[in-house]
């Protein structure tokens, strides 16, 4: 058993912010085993856990809470695109982001609100509102650390398709 636990801990440290289900898929370990070992690793403070947007993500304990939230969002295709664009271009209006990313304004609005609630981006009080990264240098470093998994990209694309039907 310790070998499985070591394997899981190493995988989480190598892929910070990995989603619970992805750990089992990546390592080809039964869900119950993954759940058991992750629970023990978290209880022993060998890993940290964050529940963000209905998903459970795991991290090395060296990441602070803001970094954990940012990494979890960077694992999702749409929020990653928003953060990358804000990093590359600087402050932007939500309307411009929607146009640049070819997304519905409602999709941008929902993601931006979630990012703002979690302290990843800041909404200005100005009208028209602009969006900026709260910690641009650290966000840039974290962008290089992660990319969204295939299941996360598929879920984001499904949500986009449904959103476009109602736009």
C-alpha positions as CSV (number, residue, x, y, z in Angstrom):
1,X,0.0,0.0,0.0
2,X,2.7,2.6,0.8
3,X,4.0,2.2,-2.8
4,X,0.5,3.2,-4.1
5,X,0.4,6.1,-1.7
6,X,3.9,7.2,-2.8
7,X,2.9,7.0,-6.4
8,X,-0.2,9.1,-5.8
9,X,1.7,11.7,-3.8
10,X,4.4,12.0,-6.5
11,X,1.7,12.3,-9.2
12,X,-0.1,15.1,-7.4
13,X,3.2,17.0,-6.8
14,X,4.1,16.6,-10.5
15,X,0.6,17.8,-11.6
16,X,-0.5,20.4,-9.1
17,X,-4.3,21.0,-9.1
18,X,-5.0,17.6,-10.5
19,X,-8.7,16.6,-10.2
20,X,-9.6,13.7,-8.1
21,X,-10.9,11.5,-11.0
22,X,-7.9,12.4,-13.1
23,X,-5.6,10.8,-10.5
24,X,-7.3,7.4,-10.9
25,X,-7.3,7.7,-14.7
26,X,-3.7,8.8,-14.9
27,X,-2.4,6.1,-12.6
28,X,-4.9,3.4,-13.5
29,X,-5.9,2.9,-9.9
30,X,-9.4,2.0,-8.6
31,X,-11.5,5.0,-7.4
32,X,-11.8,3.5,-3.9
33,X,-8.0,3.1,-3.6
34,X,-7.4,6.6,-4.8
35,X,-10.0,8.0,-2.4
36,X,-8.5,6.1,0.5
37,X,-4.9,7.1,-0.1
38,X,-5.7,10.8,-0.9
39,X,-7.7,11.0,2.3
40,X,-4.7,9.6,4.3
41,X,-2.2,11.9,2.5
42,X,-4.4,15.0,3.3
43,X,-4.9,13.9,6.9
44,X,-1.1,13.5,7.3
45,X,-0.6,17.0,5.8
46,X,1.4,15.5,2.9
47,X,-1.1,16.9,0.4
48,X,-3.5,19.8,0.4
49,X,-7.1,19.7,-1.0
50,X,-9.3,22.4,-2.4
51,X,-12.9,22.1,-3.5
52,X,-13.5,24.6,-6.3
53,X,-16.4,24.8,-8.6
54,X,-17.8,21.4,-7.6
55,X,-14.5,19.7,-8.2
56,X,-11.9,18.4,-5.8
57,X,-8.3,19.3,-6.6
58,X,-5.1,18.1,-4.9
59,X,-1.8,20.0,-4.4
60,X,1.6,19.8,-2.7
61,X,1.2,21.6,0.7
62,X,3.7,24.2,-0.4
63,X,1.1,26.1,-2.5
64,X,-0.8,28.8,-0.6
65,X,-4.6,28.9,-0.9
66,X,-4.6,31.6,-3.6
67,X,-2.1,29.5,-5.7
68,X,-4.3,26.4,-5.3
69,X,-7.4,28.3,-6.5
70,X,-5.4,29.8,-9.5
71,X,-4.0,26.4,-10.4
72,X,-7.5,24.8,-10.3
73,X,-8.9,27.4,-12.6
74,X,-5.9,27.1,-14.9
75,X,-6.8,23.4,-15.4
76,X,-10.1,24.5,-17.0
77,X,-9.9,25.5,-20.6
78,X,-12.2,28.6,-20.6
79,X,-10.8,30.2,-17.4
80,X,-7.3,29.4,-18.6
81,X,-8.0,31.2,-21.9
82,X,-9.3,34.2,-19.9
83,X,-6.3,34.3,-17.6
84,X,-3.8,33.8,-20.4
85,X,-5.4,36.7,-22.4
86,X,-5.3,39.0,-19.4
87,X,-1.7,38.1,-18.8
88,X,-0.7,38.7,-22.4
89,X,-2.8,41.8,-23.1
90,X,-3.2,43.4,-19.7
91,X,-6.5,44.9,-18.4
92,X,-9.5,44.2,-20.6
93,X,-13.2,44.8,-20.7
94,X,-15.4,41.7,-20.5
95,X,-17.0,42.6,-23.8
96,X,-13.6,42.6,-25.5
97,X,-12.6,39.3,-23.9
98,X,-15.8,37.7,-25.2
99,X,-15.0,39.0,-28.7
100,X,-11.3,38.0,-28.6
101,X,-12.1,34.5,-27.3
102,X,-15.2,34.1,-29.5
103,X,-17.3,33.3,-26.4
104,X,-20.8,34.4,-25.4
105,X,-20.8,37.4,-23.1
106,X,-22.8,35.4,-20.5
107,X,-20.0,32.7,-20.5
108,X,-17.4,35.4,-19.9
109,X,-19.5,37.0,-17.2
110,X,-20.0,33.8,-15.3
111,X,-16.3,32.8,-15.5
112,X,-15.1,36.3,-14.6
113,X,-17.4,36.5,-11.6
114,X,-16.1,33.1,-10.4
115,X,-12.5,34.3,-10.8
116,X,-13.2,37.5,-9.0
117,X,-15.0,35.8,-6.1
118,X,-11.8,33.7,-5.7
119,X,-9.5,36.6,-5.8
120,X,-7.8,35.6,-9.1
121,X,-9.0,38.7,-11.1
122,X,-10.2,42.1,-10.0
123,X,-13.1,43.9,-11.5
124,X,-12.7,47.7,-11.6
125,X,-15.4,50.0,-10.2
126,X,-15.1,52.1,-13.4
127,X,-17.7,52.1,-16.1
128,X,-17.1,50.4,-18.4
129,X,-15.6,47.8,-16.1
130,X,-12.1,46.4,-16.8
131,X,-10.6,43.2,-15.6
132,X,-7.0,42.8,-14.3
133,X,-5.0,39.9,-12.7
134,X,-4.6,40.2,-9.0
135,X,-1.1,38.6,-9.0
136,X,0.1,38.9,-12.6
137,X,3.7,37.7,-12.0
138,X,2.6,34.6,-10.0
139,X,-0.2,33.9,-12.5
140,X,2.4,33.9,-15.3
141,X,4.5,31.3,-13.4
142,X,1.5,29.1,-12.8
143,X,0.3,29.3,-16.4
144,X,3.5,27.5,-17.3
145,X,2.9,24.9,-14.6
146,X,-0.4,23.5,-15.8
147,X,-2.6,22.8,-18.8
148,X,-6.2,21.6,-18.7
149,X,-6.9,17.8,-19.0
150,X,-8.9,16.4,-21.9
151,X,-12.0,15.8,-19.7
152,X,-11.9,19.4,-18.4
153,X,-11.6,20.7,-22.0
154,X,-14.5,18.5,-23.2
155,X,-16.7,19.8,-20.3
156,X,-15.8,23.4,-21.1
157,X,-16.6,22.9,-24.8
158,X,-20.0,21.3,-24.0
159,X,-20.9,24.2,-21.7
160,X,-19.9,26.6,-24.5
161,X,-22.1,24.8,-27.0
162,X,-25.1,24.8,-24.7
163,X,-24.5,28.5,-24.0
164,X,-24.4,29.4,-27.7
165,X,-27.8,27.7,-28.1
166,X,-29.3,30.1,-25.6
167,X,-27.4,33.2,-26.8
